[in-house]
């Protein structure tokens, strides 16, 4: 088949999300309470959207997507294309077949819309006044602001300060969608003020921003806290990516040998790969899965598999995951959406059991962004800095095929576009 672009019709949009928990080789370790302090599970039951919490522990393999939400997915551009990177193949002189999934085509420019719409749909049903959240690269904060506006809800975003300060255009877009945006650590929460008293120039981290969002939700009745990655229900909402991709490869007539995604907390990687991993676990498919990370935050590749908090201040229950430590200091990078201390519990278990492997790239990001430039000059589309890690890994794997002569089918998830990240590319590549 010679198609460069493989489309699905709106009738092909999945009617259910895929939940991998019933297919896991062993039960997922449950969240735990810490030995001291108030109940974190009770706290989450008050501040999080109840339907999402119920989905967190679901034992159903298929969870129906409400019809009204499916219509919102269609409005947001689902289903999204799968593309064959023929010009990149030719440039690399590789026998591999290279594909990429277009999650950059959402209204806000990333895959985050898939769970933002779902969480806001349920928050609206619950009668919430508004929501609050954290964001690293800004993609999740933008997506939640967009979805909140559609539902007529308020949205408060705590944005990692270092990124907030240089992504001026994304900050403007977030505000245009209706989001109220605060640099994190901020002066409007106790945890933010305590950190700023120690270091007034603290660059922030996703863990700190999560703590601020949780504190805000706990003190503002009518607000729910929403998380954009890591948790089970988030990965389940994102499974529409992988479910569409399975259909598209069936149309192509060949099947992937390797799926690649960038990895921060795990939302885009999980949404892309889990439907495929489920088929592997059920003996219906054979393929491999590669997570691409930064050495700034190599959680799933170099972290410890143990119980840890998901936020800086320890407001969450303890989760069994690969972690660098919830208070670890991580150097800022331009692909800041990958700079998080912990990895999704589901993906951590699968990594522990040998179903996922990982690769890391240097903190300076130069070889990663050089891959972005190659992709842009051959395929014509600009990935987000985070997605660039998946592109780098795909190119590296394609070059290995060039050396060995293997005709592998390799596909990566382009989780977002880089139109609002030009400053980062300019700095790293010296343009």
N, C-alpha and C positions, 0 to 999 in steps of 0.2 A: 504494500500500500504506500502511495507516494504523497499523501496529504501532509501539509505542513501544519494545519490547524484542524483539530478534532473537536467539533461542537456537539452538544446535547441540546435537545429541545426542552422547553419548560415542562413538558409532560414527563421527562426523564429525571426531574428533580427528585431526590430521595424523599420518600414519605415518612421515613423513620430514621432516627439517629441510631448508630451502632454503639452499644455498650459492651466492652470487652470483658467485663468482670466475670460473667458466667463461663467464659472460655479460658480464663487464666489457669495455668498448670497447678497453681496452689492459691489458697485464699489471700486476698490483699490484706496485709497487716492493718488493723483498724487504728484510727486516731486514738491518742491516749491523753489523759489528764497529767499535768506535771505533779510532782509530789507536794508542792506548796502553792498557796495562792487560791484565788477563786476558780470556779469551774469555767474552763475555756469553752467547753462544749455547750454549756448553758448560755454563755455570752453569745456564741455564734448563732444559737437558735433564736436570739432576739434581734440580732443586727443583720442577718443574711436573709435573702429571699427564701421563703419556706419551700417552695417547689424545687428550687435548685438544691437545697439541702436534702430533700427527699430523693432527688436524682443521684446525689452523691453516693448513696449506698445501694442503688437499684440492682436487683438481681435479674432484670429483664434484658435479654440480648438486644431486642429491638424496642425502642421507645418512640411512640408516634409523635411526629411534628404537627402541632396544631395547624389547621388549614389557614387561619389568619396569619400565622407566622410564616408558613410556606409562601404566602402571597408577598410578605415583606421581603423574604429571600429573593423572590423573583424580581421585585422592584429594585433590589440591591444588586441585580445582575447575575444571579444564579440561574442555571448552572454556568460555570466558567470554563473557558477553553483549556485544552491540553495542546501544547505546541511541540513540534519536532524541530530541534535546533540544527537543521541541515547545514546552514552556513558556518556555524561553529564547528560541526563535525569536519567540514571540508578544510577549515583553517587549521584545525588540530591534526589533520591527516590521520584520524582515528577510525578503526573499523567499528567502534561502538556506535549504537544508535542512542542519541541523546534527546530527552524530552523534558519539558518543564510545564508545571501547572500554574495557571494565571490567577493567583489570589491577589495580585496587585490591582485587579480591575474593579475592586469594590468602591463605593462612593468615597470612602476615606483613604483608600489606597492600601488596605491590608486585609488579611484574613480575620482580624479581630472582630469584624462586623458580625461574623457568624454566631458568636456567643453573646455579643452585645445585644443584638436584636432579641435573642431568646431570653436573656436575663431581664431585659426591660419589658418584654411581653408579660412575663410572670410577675414582675414588680408592679406593673400597672394593674394586673388582675387582683393583686393583693391589696391595692389601694394605697400604695406608698406615695408619699409626697415627692420624694427625690431619692437619689442614690449618691454615694461617694466612692471614690476609688483611688488607686495609685496608677502611675504610668512611668515607664522608663524611657523608651525611645519616643513616646508620645502617640504611638499608633493606637494603643488601647484607650487612652484618654480621649482621643479623637473619636474612636468608634463608639464609646459609651455616650459621649456628648451628642453624637449624631442620633443614636438610637433613643436616647432620652428625649430629644426634641421631637421625634416622631410620635412618642407616647405622651407628650405633654408633661414630662417630669423634669425636675431640677437635677442638675449634675454638678458635683463638686469634685475636682481633680487635684490630687497632690502629685506634683511632677518632680522627679529627681532634679535637683537644683542645677547641676552642671549642664544637663541637656536643656532644661527650661530656658536657660540663659542664652544658649546659642541657636536654638531652633525657633527663631522669632516668627517665621511664617507659619509653622505648624501651630504655634501658640495662638496666632491670629485665627487660623482655621477652627481650632477648638472653641474659641470664644464666639466665632460666627455661628457655630452649631448650637451655642447656648451654654457652653460649659463655663463654670467658675473655676479659674485655674490659680493654684498656689504653688510657688517653688517649695520643694521639700529638702531639708527640714524647714518648716514654716514657723511663724510666730503665733499661729492660731490654735495650736495644740500644745499640751504640756510636754509631750515627748519631743516635739520640734523645738520648743523654747529651751529645754534642758540641753539639747545637743548644741544649739547655737550659742549658749552661754559658755560652753567649753571650747567651741571652735566656730567663730562667726562666719568663716569661709568654708564650712563643710560642704563638699560637693554633692552629698546626698547619696542614697542608694535605694533600690527597690524595696528592700526590707524595711527601711525607715519610713518610706512613703506608705507601705502597707500598714504599719503601726499607726500612722497619722489618720489614714482612712478609717481604720477600725475605731480609733478613739473618737473621731468625729461622729461616726454612726451611733456609737454608744451614748453620746451626749446630745444628740439631736433627734428627738422623737419624730417618727415619720420617714426617716431616712434609712435606706438599706445599704449595706456594704457589698460591693461586687468586686470579684477578683477576675483578672483577665487571663490567667494561666494556671498551671500546676494542678488544680483540683479536678476530680473525676468528671464532674458535670460539664466543666469547660471543655475537656477533651472530647466528651461525648457530643456536645454541640458542634465541635469542629469536625466531627467524623464525616460531615457532608463532603469535605474535600476528598478524602480517600474513596468514599462510595462513588462519587462521580468519576474519579480516576479509574476505578475498576471497570466501569461501564465503557469508558473511552478506550482503554486498552483492548477490551473485547471487540470494539469496532475496528481498531487498528489491525488486529489479527496477530499480534505478538504480545508477550508478557514481560514485565520488568524483571531483571535479575537483581537490581539494586535500587533502593529508594533512599534518597538523601534529603535531609532537612537541617536547617540551622537549629540550634538548641539553646534556649535560655531557661525558661521554666518548663517548656515542653508542649505548649498549646498547638503551634503549627506543626511540629514534628509528629505529635500524637494524632492530631486530626487527619494528617496525611497518611500515616503509616498504620494506625491501629486496625482499620478494616482489612488491610493486607495481612498484618500480623495475626489477626483472628483466623484468617483462612490457613495460615501456616500452622497455627496451633491445632486446627481441626483436620490437618492432613490434606488440605485441598490445594495447597500451593507451596512452592519452594522459591524463596528469594531472601535477600539480605537487606539490612537496614543500618544506615550510617548517620550518626549525629555529628554535626560540625559545630565546634565551639571555639571560644576565645580563651587563651591562657589567662585572661583577666578573671574569668569565672568558670573554671573547668569542673562544674559540679558533678555531672554524670560520668565524666571521664576520670577524674582524680579525687573526687570527694569520698567521704566515708559513708557506708550504708548503715544508717542508724536513725534513731528517733531524734528529731530536732524541731524547734519552732520554725514556722514559716515567715516570721517577721522579726524585726530587730528587738522590739520591746517585749516579746514573749506573750503577746495577747492571743495567739492562736493555740489550739491544741498541738500536741507533739505529733508529727507525721513521720512515718518510716520512709526514709528517702536517702538518696545520695546527697550529702550536704558538705559545704565548706565551713559550716558554723554560722549561726544566724547573725553574729556580730562581726563577721570577717570584714576586713578592709580590702576593697577591690579597686585596682586602678581604673579610672574612667577610660572609656573607649568611645568611638563614634558609633559603633554598633551597640549602643547601650541597652537595647532590648535583650541582649544576651547576658547582661551583667547582674546575675541573681545568684544567691547563695545555695538554693536548693532546687532539686529536680522533682518533677511529678512523681508521686508514689507509684502509680501504675507503671510508668516508664522505668522507674528505678528498679522495680521488681523484675521487669522483663530484661533489663540490663544485667541484673544479678544472675538471672537464669541463662544468660548467654544469647538472647534473641536480638540484642541491639549492641552495636559497637560504636566507638566514638573516636573522633580525631580533633586535635586542637591546633590553632594557628596563633602566631605571635601577637602580642599586645599592640605592637605598632601598626598592625593592620595593612601594611604596605602590600604584601603579596596577595592579600584578600582583595583589596581594592584594585590591584592590577588585573585580577581576574574579572572584576566588574567592568573595567575599561575594555577588555577583550570581548566580553559578552555584549557590551553596548555597541562596539564597532562591528560586530558580526551579525547580531540578532536585532539590534536597533532599539532595545528596551533597557531602561535603567533600573536595576534592582535597588531595594533599600540596603543600607549597610549590613543589616542582619542577614538578609537573603543572600548577600554576597558571599557569606561563608559557605552556603550550600552550593553556589555557583563555583567557588574555588574548589570545593571537594569534588564536584562533578567533573571539572576540567582535569584535576589530578587523576581521577579514576579513568577518564578517557585516555589520558597519556599513558597510563599503565597498560591499557588495552592496545595502544599503539606499539608498545614494546613487546607484548606477548602475542599479539595477533588475535586476541579474544574478541569475539563479536557480541559483547554484552549489550543488553538494553538497560540504560541508566536513566532514571527520572528524578528530578529535584522539584521541590515546592518553592516557587517564587512567592514568598509570603507577603511581600509588599513592594511598592515602587519607591524610588529614591529622589523624586522631584523636589522634596522639601529637605533634602540632606546634602545638597551640593556643597555647602560650606565644609562638611567633613571630608568629602572627596578632594576638595581643593587643598585642604591642609595636609592630608596624608600624601597625596600624589604630587604636591608642589606645583599646582596649576596656576 
